[in-house]
């Protein structure tokens, strides 16, 4: 009888030790995962802190200027100016870059978290807005959107090619890069990886908007925005 009790106790203790070991291993894996996440956040935070530091020297050699054309898309330009003036774009990234097509950004931070802003009306002919005649040629800036016509908010894209005119009438073009287009071209130098859909568009290095600010009007009186980048 005592032998049976001993065996039973031994079995229970063995089971308890196994359970504790499994729990410790699980805890170790979770801790490693959290530590790795914190490390990534910390690394990204150090990059984005450039946008927050008033003492940070802005690199003019990595900047570009966008002239806004409200004659084609007034609400879009007004919204863009408000976002710039509020510092909305500071610390966000260009998350989608496609050679020969476009570079898209202004919606996500360095951790891949979406930054929300209000939707605006789609100022393009497919949405019943006929005044927008600005064609999607090289350097032209336009609003990104989801399927709904009025789903654009803060994300924008810059055309790399004169062959992007197939977008005309379906997206709200509202400005053009007038200085520093070579900087936008250099986004491609960070290298690209495939996303989950098989699209070669994910930058291998963070393309950070350090700061976006309103600058002097151009010679025709168009308001202009200057983007300081880091990549």
C-alpha positions as CSV (number, residue, x, y, z in Angstrom):
1,X,0.0,0.0,0.0
2,X,2.8,2.4,1.0
3,X,4.6,1.5,-2.2
4,X,1.6,2.4,-4.3
5,X,1.2,5.7,-2.4
6,X,4.9,6.4,-3.0
7,X,4.6,5.7,-6.7
8,X,1.5,7.9,-6.9
9,X,3.3,10.8,-5.2
10,X,6.3,10.4,-7.4
11,X,4.1,10.5,-10.5
12,X,2.3,13.7,-9.2
13,X,5.6,15.4,-8.5
14,X,7.0,14.4,-11.9
15,X,3.9,15.9,-13.5
16,X,4.2,19.1,-11.5
17,X,7.9,19.5,-12.4
18,X,7.1,19.0,-16.1
19,X,4.3,21.5,-16.0
20,X,6.6,24.1,-14.2
21,X,9.3,23.5,-16.8
22,X,6.9,24.0,-19.6
23,X,5.6,27.2,-18.0
24,X,9.2,28.5,-17.5
25,X,9.9,27.8,-21.2
26,X,6.8,29.6,-22.3
27,X,7.6,32.5,-20.1
28,X,11.1,32.7,-21.6
29,X,9.7,32.7,-25.1
30,X,7.3,35.5,-24.2
31,X,10.0,37.5,-22.5
32,X,12.3,37.1,-25.5
33,X,9.5,38.2,-27.8
34,X,8.7,41.3,-25.7
35,X,12.4,42.2,-25.4
36,X,12.7,41.9,-29.2
37,X,9.7,44.1,-29.7
38,X,10.9,46.7,-27.2
39,X,14.3,46.7,-28.9
40,X,12.6,47.4,-32.3
41,X,10.4,50.1,-30.8
42,X,13.4,51.7,-29.1
43,X,15.3,51.7,-32.4
44,X,12.4,53.2,-34.3
45,X,11.8,55.7,-31.6
46,X,15.3,57.0,-31.9
47,X,14.7,57.5,-35.6
48,X,11.4,59.3,-35.1
49,X,12.8,61.5,-32.3
50,X,14.5,63.4,-35.0
51,X,11.1,64.9,-35.9
52,X,10.5,65.9,-32.3
53,X,13.9,67.5,-31.6
54,X,13.9,71.3,-32.2
55,X,17.7,71.2,-32.0
56,X,18.0,68.6,-34.8
57,X,19.7,70.0,-37.8
58,X,17.6,69.4,-40.9
59,X,19.4,68.0,-43.9
60,X,18.6,70.2,-46.8
61,X,20.3,67.7,-49.2
62,X,17.6,65.2,-48.4
63,X,14.6,67.5,-48.9
64,X,12.0,68.1,-51.6
65,X,9.4,70.8,-52.2
66,X,5.8,70.4,-53.3
67,X,3.9,73.2,-55.0
68,X,0.2,73.0,-54.3
69,X,-2.4,73.7,-57.0
70,X,-5.8,74.6,-55.5
71,X,-7.1,75.5,-58.9
72,X,-7.4,71.8,-59.5
73,X,-8.2,70.4,-56.0
74,X,-9.0,73.2,-53.5
75,X,-10.3,71.0,-50.6
76,X,-7.4,68.6,-51.0
77,X,-4.8,71.4,-50.9
78,X,-6.5,73.0,-47.9
79,X,-6.5,69.7,-46.0
80,X,-2.9,69.0,-46.9
81,X,-1.8,72.4,-45.6
82,X,-3.7,71.9,-42.4
83,X,-2.0,68.6,-41.8
84,X,1.4,70.0,-42.6
85,X,0.9,73.1,-40.3
86,X,-0.2,70.9,-37.4
87,X,2.9,68.7,-37.6
88,X,0.9,65.7,-38.6
89,X,3.4,64.3,-41.1
90,X,6.5,64.7,-38.8
91,X,7.8,61.3,-37.9
92,X,5.7,59.4,-40.5
93,X,7.2,57.3,-43.3
94,X,7.0,56.4,-47.0
95,X,5.9,52.8,-46.6
96,X,5.3,51.9,-50.3
97,X,7.7,52.6,-53.1
98,X,7.5,51.1,-56.6
99,X,10.2,51.7,-59.2
100,X,8.8,53.3,-62.3
101,X,5.5,54.0,-60.7
102,X,5.2,56.0,-57.4
103,X,6.3,56.5,-53.8
104,X,3.5,56.5,-51.2
105,X,3.5,57.8,-47.6
106,X,2.0,60.0,-44.9
107,X,-0.2,57.5,-43.2
108,X,2.0,55.3,-41.0
109,X,4.6,55.8,-38.2
110,X,7.9,53.9,-37.9
111,X,6.2,51.1,-36.0
112,X,3.8,50.5,-38.8
113,X,0.9,52.0,-36.8
114,X,-1.6,54.0,-38.9
115,X,-2.1,57.6,-37.9
116,X,-5.8,58.6,-38.3
117,X,-7.1,61.7,-39.9
118,X,-10.5,62.8,-41.3
119,X,-11.6,61.8,-44.8
120,X,-12.0,64.3,-47.6
121,X,-14.1,64.5,-50.8
122,X,-12.4,62.9,-53.8
123,X,-11.7,65.8,-56.2
124,X,-11.6,63.8,-59.5
125,X,-13.9,63.2,-62.4
126,X,-15.0,59.7,-61.5
127,X,-16.4,61.2,-58.4
128,X,-18.3,64.0,-60.3
129,X,-15.6,66.7,-59.8
130,X,-14.7,67.9,-63.3
131,X,-12.3,70.8,-62.5
132,X,-9.3,68.6,-61.8
133,X,-7.3,68.5,-65.0
134,X,-3.9,67.9,-63.4
135,X,-2.4,64.8,-65.1
136,X,-0.4,62.1,-63.2
137,X,3.0,62.7,-64.8
138,X,6.5,62.6,-63.2
139,X,6.7,64.6,-60.0
140,X,2.9,65.1,-59.7
141,X,1.5,64.5,-56.1
142,X,-1.8,62.9,-55.6
143,X,-4.0,61.5,-52.8
144,X,-4.0,57.8,-52.1
145,X,-7.4,56.3,-51.2
146,X,-9.3,53.0,-50.5
147,X,-12.1,51.8,-52.8
148,X,-14.7,54.4,-51.6
149,X,-14.4,57.6,-53.6
150,X,-14.3,59.9,-50.5
151,X,-11.8,57.8,-48.5
152,X,-8.6,59.9,-48.9
153,X,-7.3,61.4,-45.7
154,X,-3.6,62.0,-45.3
155,X,-1.7,59.5,-47.5
156,X,-0.3,60.8,-50.7
157,X,1.9,59.5,-53.5
158,X,4.5,61.0,-55.8
159,X,4.6,59.8,-59.4
160,X,7.9,58.5,-60.8
161,X,6.7,58.3,-64.4
162,X,4.9,60.1,-67.2
163,X,3.2,56.7,-67.8
164,X,1.1,57.1,-64.6
165,X,-1.6,59.0,-66.5
166,X,-3.9,56.0,-66.3
167,X,-4.7,57.3,-62.8
168,X,-6.2,60.5,-64.2
169,X,-9.8,61.0,-63.3
170,X,-9.7,58.4,-60.5
171,X,-7.3,60.0,-58.0
172,X,-7.0,63.6,-56.8
173,X,-3.8,65.1,-58.1
174,X,-3.1,68.3,-56.2
175,X,0.5,69.4,-56.5
176,X,3.9,68.7,-57.9
177,X,7.5,68.2,-56.7
178,X,9.2,71.3,-58.0
179,X,12.6,70.9,-56.2
180,X,14.4,67.8,-55.0
181,X,12.8,65.1,-57.2
182,X,16.2,63.4,-57.2
183,X,15.7,62.9,-53.4
184,X,12.4,61.1,-54.1
185,X,14.2,59.0,-56.8
186,X,16.8,58.1,-54.1
187,X,14.1,56.3,-52.1
188,X,14.7,53.4,-54.4
189,X,18.3,53.2,-53.3
190,X,17.4,51.7,-49.9
191,X,16.3,48.5,-51.8
192,X,12.9,46.9,-51.8
193,X,11.3,43.7,-50.6
194,X,8.1,41.9,-51.6
195,X,5.0,42.5,-49.4
196,X,2.4,39.8,-48.6
197,X,0.6,40.3,-51.9
198,X,3.8,39.7,-53.9
199,X,4.3,43.4,-54.7
200,X,7.9,44.6,-54.8
201,X,7.3,47.8,-52.7
202,X,8.5,47.5,-49.1
203,X,11.6,49.7,-48.4
204,X,14.4,47.8,-46.8
205,X,15.2,50.9,-44.7
206,X,13.0,53.4,-43.0
207,X,12.2,56.4,-45.2
208,X,11.4,58.9,-42.6
209,X,9.7,62.3,-42.9
210,X,11.7,64.2,-40.3
211,X,9.7,67.4,-40.8
212,X,7.2,68.9,-43.2
213,X,6.6,72.6,-43.2
214,X,5.1,75.4,-45.2
215,X,7.7,77.4,-47.1
216,X,7.8,80.4,-49.4
217,X,5.2,80.6,-52.3
218,X,6.5,80.0,-55.8
219,X,6.8,82.7,-58.4
220,X,3.1,82.1,-59.4
221,X,1.8,82.4,-55.9
222,X,1.3,78.7,-55.2
223,X,1.8,77.7,-51.6
224,X,4.7,75.3,-51.1
225,X,5.5,72.5,-48.6
226,X,9.1,71.4,-47.8
227,X,9.7,67.8,-46.7
228,X,12.9,67.0,-44.8
229,X,13.7,63.3,-45.1
230,X,16.0,60.8,-43.5
231,X,16.8,57.4,-45.0
